[in-house]
């Protein structure tokens, strides 16, 4: 992922993200090391419907294929952060 604390380098593996955030994050899903420079897509699963908090390496359409509960809700939700240049 690219999850990090302010001023810290981006976590490239789930173990590093867990070091940063510990028990403040309820679930960590380990999909392996981040494959490239584009940040991870972050989904808020505490809301119904689920919503994309930050768009990133995995496009909303791909997420909706594997997480039907996301549907179209995350594709263009207002206030979402888009990856920077």
C-alpha positions in Angstrom: 0.0 0.0 0.0 1.0 3.6 0.1 -0.5 4.0 3.6 1.8 6.1 5.8 1.9 8.5 8.7 2.7 12.1 8.0 6.4 12.5 7.3 7.0 8.8 7.0 7.7 6.9 3.8 4.9 5.0 2.2 4.4 1.5 3.4 5.1 -0.9 0.5 4.1 -4.0 2.4 1.3 -4.8 4.9 3.7 -5.4 7.8 5.0 -1.8 7.5 1.4 -0.4 7.4 0.6 -2.5 10.5 3.7 -1.0 12.2 2.4 2.5 11.4 -1.3 2.0 12.4 -1.4 -1.0 14.7 -4.8 -1.8 16.2 -6.3 1.5 14.9 -7.0 -0.4 11.7 -9.4 -3.3 12.2 -8.4 -5.4 9.1 -5.2 -5.5 7.0 -5.5 -7.4 3.7 -2.1 -8.6 2.4 -2.0 -8.7 -1.3 1.8 -8.7 -1.5 4.2 -5.8 -1.9 3.0 -2.7 -3.8 3.9 -3.3 -7.4 4.7 0.2 -8.5 4.6 4.0 -8.0 0.8 4.4 -8.1 -0.7 4.5 -4.6 -3.2 1.9 -3.4 -6.9 2.3 -3.7 -8.4 2.7 -0.3 -12.0 1.5 0.4 -14.0 2.5 3.5 -15.8 -0.8 4.4 -17.5 0.8 7.5 -20.1 2.5 5.3 -23.0 1.1 3.4 -22.6 1.2 0.5 -18.8 0.8 0.6 -17.0 3.9 -0.7 -13.6 4.6 -2.2 -11.7 7.0 -0.1 -8.7 7.2 -2.4 -8.6 6.2 -6.0 -5.4 4.4 -6.9 -3.8 1.4 -8.7 -7.0 -0.7 -8.7 -9.8 1.0 -10.8 -13.3 1.1 -9.3 -14.6 -1.1 -12.1 -12.2 -3.9 -11.2 -13.1 -3.6 -7.5 -16.8 -3.9 -8.3 -16.0 -7.2 -10.1 -14.7 -8.7 -6.9 -16.6 -6.7 -4.3 -20.2 -6.4 -5.6 -21.2 -4.3 -2.5 -19.1 -1.5 -3.9 -21.1 -1.3 -7.1 -21.0 2.2 -8.6 -20.9 3.9 -5.2 -17.1 4.3 -5.3 -16.6 5.3 -8.9 -17.2 9.0 -8.5 -18.2 9.7 -4.9 -17.9 13.3 -4.0 -14.9 14.3 -2.0 -12.8 11.3 -3.1 -9.1 12.0 -3.4 -7.6 11.2 -6.8 -4.0 10.1 -7.2 -1.6 12.9 -7.8 0.9 13.2 -10.6 
